[in-house]
Amino acid sequence: MSLTNSILSLFEITDPNLTVTEITKEHYPNGQHVHVVHAILSYQLLKCPHCGHKSLIKNGTHIGHLRLGTLSGGRYEMQLKRQRYQCKRCLKTCGAQTNLVKRNETFTHNVKHQVIVLARDMLTSKEIAKICGISPSSVQRILNANIHLAYRVKTLPQNLCFDEFRSCNHLMSFNCCDAVSHRRIVILKDRLSKDIIDYFEARYSVQERMKVQTITVDMNAEYAGFIHRLFPKAITIIDRFHIIQLAGRALDNERTRVIHTFQDKHSRVYRILKSQWRLFHLAEEKVNDTKLIYLHGINEYMTQQNAIDLALDEFPEFKTVYQTYQGILTAIQQKDAVGFKTLIANYKAAGNQMDITISTLIKNGPAVLNSCRYPYSNGPIEGLNRKIKVLKRSCFGFQNIHNFFIRISLIYA
């Protein structure tokens, strides 16, 4: 392989009309070192692109500077000497063209591809610019020119997930994805009901929206106000995690209330409630009742079940809340809609935080029970929101919401 072919292969340049003459290293006044690849672009042009006549003659050359992809973190350029032609008939001129770069642009396709690849790795614009040897504003221009936010997806999936995330300037933005394929459907700048309604009604016909079968949401009450309007045949499902989280929060509030009633801060039951709070969130079948283990905070050897029983026997009110939590947890894990409905219907108010939890579940009764009847959850969209949070943290936040959505579309891809 010749030296020319080796250099072109190194930069992934496939244009057969390019010939490399030399490679030099130049020093700019700002102290930057630039590797310059000197090349010639020339080929036989058969007819004039303006008039189509075959009377072309060579008419000198034009020198242009192109940005190449980086190899070792430095800045690489190509000083390209393009052949010029003149038509004897129409007297117009033209130049040799290459697939290395678009017309009237200086950034090669390799540079643009490298910027997009690095942006998918959640690097900041300044870091990408430093690696590629270009400016941060050029990085954003490349992303804006090559990444476009879709007006709408071709077809709405049958199962959707709704959620929100914090975007720019303390705004809460709406997020929607496919519950099965995890494909992004839309991201809106805010979560206002009118904007969500306007988006789906303007872009999807009633027939398309009627094909949606299920929509999984959290406990956000605003979604219940427009889901049936937008998707007449869709069934609403409350995410299972949020149900367990709501019941677990009521359990922790009651445990905290019990802790505050202690006068003796050194009693064994106090230390169990204080330090071993994770035991009370375990499912009953996962609690070990045979093996003695050393429990830190209590500084004793005992079984997990023994520690739980000591606290529950001391406080019957807390025991009632704990049993209700375990009933909800078991019904959700076993997908027992009948048992869940019976538990809610037979619950008796005891004047604690669990009363609010049960009343919330009763208010969302059909959607809550659907969480046991259908396999869908908000897990996919929560995972995508987690990626968005990592992107914000790694890039130190965003001021421009359009640029933020461009970067989000890259991590979805």
Sequence and secondary structure as in RCSB ss.txt:
>XXXX:A:sequence
MSLTNSILSLFEITDPNLTVTEITKEHYPNGQHVHVVHAILSYQLLKCPHCGHKSLIKNGTHIGHLRLGTLSGGR
YEMQLKRQRYQCKRCLKTCGAQTNLVKRNETFTHNVKHQVIVLARDMLTSKEIAKICGISPSSVQRILNANIHLA
YRVKTLPQNLCFDEFRSCNHLMSFNCCDAVSHRRIVILKDRLSKDIIDYFEARYSVQERMKVQTITVDMNAEYAG
FIHRLFPKAITIIDRFHIIQLAGRALDNERTRVIHTFQDKHSRVYRILKSQWRLFHLAEEKVNDTKLIYLHGINE
YMTQQNAIDLALDEFPEFKTVYQTYQGILTAIQQKDAVGFKTLIANYKAAGNQMDITISTLIKNGPAVLNSCRYP
YSNGPIEGLNRKIKVLKRSCFGFQNIHNFFIRISLIYA
>XXXX:A:secstr
  HHHHHHHHTT   TTEEEEEEEEEE TTS EEEEEEEEE     S TTT  S EEEEEEEEEEEEE  SSSSE
EEEEEEEEEEEETTT  EEE   TTS TT  B HHHHHHHHHHHHTT  HHHHHHHHTS HHHHHHHHHHH    
SS SS  SEEEEEEEE STT EEEEEEETTT  EEEEES   HHHHHHHHHHHS HHHHTT  EEEE S HHHHH
HHHHH TT EEEE HHHHHHHHHHHHHHHHHHHHHT S TTSHHHHHHHH GGGGGS GGGS SSS EEETTTTE
EE HHHHHHHHHHH HHHHHHHHHHHHHHHHHHHT HHHHHHHHHT    SSHHHHHHHHHHHTHHHHHHHHHS 
  SHHHHHHHHHHHHHHHHTT  S HHHHHHHHHHHH 
